[in-house]
Amino acid sequence: MKKRALAILLVLVMVTAGLFAAPTVTVPGAVTATLKANIGEYLNHGFNIAGTKYQPTVTVEDAFGATAPSFRYGYKTNAAGTFIFKMAVGNFTNSTVAGTVKIASVSSDKGTSYVGGFYTIFTDTSATVTSAERYDEALITITPARTANIGSVDHTGAGGNIVAAETVEGGSAGAYTATLTFSISAS
């Protein structure tokens, strides 16, 4: 009987010791959720990155790849007024040596017009503030100049003919960056 009681006591001690043992996992820190809302007028615009809309920046890697780089840009609003969504496009510039790769063309699945140094992407007009949300999104493609574009004008139609040194294949080696700036004018 003593052996049996001792065995039960030993099992209970082992089980109890396991209950009070320190965890071997690192407990992660707290996480947060941010809830946002608007009462009244609002106007949001930005980039759609993997389904997350209205992000303030987007980076497209390998812009000189076989497929011309593209991205989604859009807006949503319930505000009164006329809003013109514009895009300014700069050529690719090399940060380490003098060099430029021109933009051969700019296109959008919504169409674009180029006037005064800007592409108009959207125009939104509403006479009153409404509870109905208005929104739109465009797929924009920026095509860097290639050897097939030599002798053609750049995307502006006024930038002069593209020469070999201003193409992906003929440009100086190095890292290139093109900046596109989106702005809204309201009236």
ABEGO torsion letter per residue (X at the ends): XAAAAAAAAAAAAAAAAAAABBBABBBBBBBBBBBBBBBEBBBBBEBBBGGBBGBABBBBBGAABABBBBBBBBBBBABBEBBBBBBBBBBBBBAABBBBBBBABBBBAAEBBBBGGBBBABBBBBABBBABBBBBBBBBBBBBBBAAABGBBBAAGAAEBBBAAABAAABBBEBBBBBBBBBBBBX
